[in-house]
Amino acid sequence: MKNSNDKAGFLGGVTASVTHELQNVLAIIKETSGLMEDFLLMNQAGGMPDLDERLGKCLETIKKQSYRGVTLTSRLNGFAHTSDSPQSTINIFETLQKMISITDRLFKQKGIDVSIIPCDTPYSIITDAILFQMIAFSCIECLIDAFQANTAIILAIQSSESQAAIQLLCNNRDLNHMDYRQKIIQTHHWEKINALCEQLGLKADISTDIPALLIFFK
């Protein structure tokens, strides 16, 4: 039951963030269309020499917001269908990329820029896609809470002949390994990350060479 509640909370939080953005899109379109109506009335009353220019700017705003709305609904639709099957084959890079795009607003509100380095190797695993995304999301939150700073967090897929992992880096490189490790394990996220990894047969670790979180999937 707890696992279901965690999933519901994650899905609900992400969905609420996207729908809030959609509300902003609709509000801007409504406000702009109202402004166009005002311009037309003012033109009827006494003429407005730059009417075409003003209407053109309004139409450009509506067009821009319409495209933004389509992008948001497309992302939300894709995210909603992630939960269609408890076990499915996922492309790790594509799944992380979509997770980052759908949660962008949540991290931007905290002053955090999250990105992922392109990966040429199409790593795929059979797993619970929602729990997998929850692990990555929790790792990002862990780094944010551990270092309490506006920063950039970069995800990358690292591999060798014997293993492969998702690497999560933040731009705070001033701490030595022991200090970095201590700050990570003191967060409440670390226990959750390990519990989720255990459910999926993954392993969470902290890098010993550079400050980074690692999620091994091979």
N, C-alpha and C positions, 0 to 999 in steps of 0.2 A: 504493500500500500504506500509506503514511504517513497518508493521508487516512482510510482505513478504520480504521487503528489509533487515530487521534484520535477518530473517531466512537465506536468501541467503548469507549474509555476514558471518554468523556463519558457514554454510555448506562450503562456499568457503575457509574460513580461516583454518578450520580443514583439508579439502581435500588437500589444498596446502602444509600444514605441512607434511602430510603423503606421498604425491608424492615426496616431497623433500627428505625424508628418502629413498624412493624407488630409486631415482636417485643416492643416495650414495651407495646403495646396488649394483646397476648395474655398477657403476664406479669401485667399488672394484673388482667385478667379471671380468670386462674387463681388469683392470690392472694386476690382478693375472694370467689371461689366457695369457696375453702378456708376463709376466715373465716366464711362463712355456715354451712358444715358444722360448724365449731367451736361456733358459737352454738346450733345445733340440738341438738348433743350436750350442751352445758351446760344447755340448757333441759330436756332429758330427765332429766338427773341431779338437778337441784334447782330447776328453774324459773328463768325469767328474765323479770321484769316488763316490761322494755322490749324484748322480743324483736322485736315488730312494727316498732318504730322502727329498730332495728339492721339488720334484714333489708331494710327499705325503703331505707335509705342504701346498703346493698350493691347492691341492685338498680338504684338510680339510677346508681351508679358503673359497673356493667356496661353499662347502657343507653348511658351517655355514651361509654364506650370502644368499644362496638359501632358507634355512629354514626361515631366517629372512624376506626375501621377501614374502614368502608364508603367514607368519603371518600377515604382514602389509596389503597385498591385501585382506586377509580374514576379517581383522578388517574394512578396508575401504569399502568392499562390504556390510558388515553388517550395517555400519553406513549409507551408501547410501540408503539402503532399509528402514531406519527408517522413511523417509518422504513419503513412499508409501501411507499412510492413515493419514488424519488430526486428526482422533480420533481412538485410539486403546488401548487395554488392555496391560499394561506394568508391568513387575516385577521391582519394584523400585530398589532393590539391583543390579540386573543384568544390568539394564539400566545405573545406576551410574558407575558400574564397567567397562562397555564397554566404557562409555564416558571418564573415567579416562585413560584407556589404549590407546584410539585413540588420546587424547590430551596430552599425556605424554611428547612428545618432546617440545611442546609449553611452558610447565611449567619448564621442566628441563633446558631450555635455560635461565630461570630467576633464576636458582639455587633452585627451589622449588620441593620438593618431595611430591606428592599427593598420598594418599592411602585411602582405605576404609576397615573398620573393618567388617569381615564376619558376616552375619545375618542369623539366623536359621529360622526366621519367614518370609514366602513368601508374603510380602505385595504387592498387585497389585492395580492399579487404572486405570480408563479409562480417557485418557487425550491426549493432543497433545505431542507426544514424543519429537519432536524437541524443542518446547518451554520449556518443562520440563528440557531437558538437558541444554538449554540456561540459565535457572535459576541457576542450579548447577554450571555451568561454570562461570557465572557472580559473584556468591558468592565467588568462589575461587579467581577470579581476584580482588574482593573487599577486601578480607583479605590481598592479596599481596600488593595492592596499599595503603591500610590504614596503614600498619606497615613498609613498605619499608625495608624489611629485608629478607635475605635468611632464609628460614624456612621450616618446614614440616607442611603440612595441612592434617588433618585426617577427613574423613567423617564417620559417624556412624548413624544407624537408631535407634532412641530411642522411646520407647512406654510406655504407661500406660493404664489403663482401659478405659479412656475417650479420649485419644488423642495419636497421633504418629507424629514424626517429623524427618527430616533429620538434623543432627547436624554437623556443620563444625567447627572444632577446629584448631587453630594454636598454635605453641609452645611458643608464647609470653604471659606468664601468669603474667607479672610484673604490668600490668595496672589494676587499679580498674574498677569497672563496668561503672561508669560515663565517665571516660576517654576513655575506650574501645568503649562505645556506641557513644561517640562524634566523634571519629575517623572514625567509620563505616558510620555514617549518613552524614559526610562531603564529602564522595567520591561520584562521579557521578554514581557509580554502584548502590548505594542504591535505588535511584529513579527508575532505570530500573528494579531492582529485584522486587520491590513492584508492578510495572506496569505489569510485566509478571505474577506474582503471582495472581493478580486480574483477569487477563484473564482466568486463569485456576482454579480459585476458591480456591487457596491456600493462606497461610498467612506467611509472613516473620516477624521474630522477632529477638531480641537480648537477649541472656540468661542473667539472673540476678545473677546466682550463679557462673558460670565459664565463661570465655571469649569464647563465641561461637555464631555463626549465626544459626538460626533455621528456617527451612521451614516446616510448619505444613501441613500435607496432610490428617489428620483425626481429 
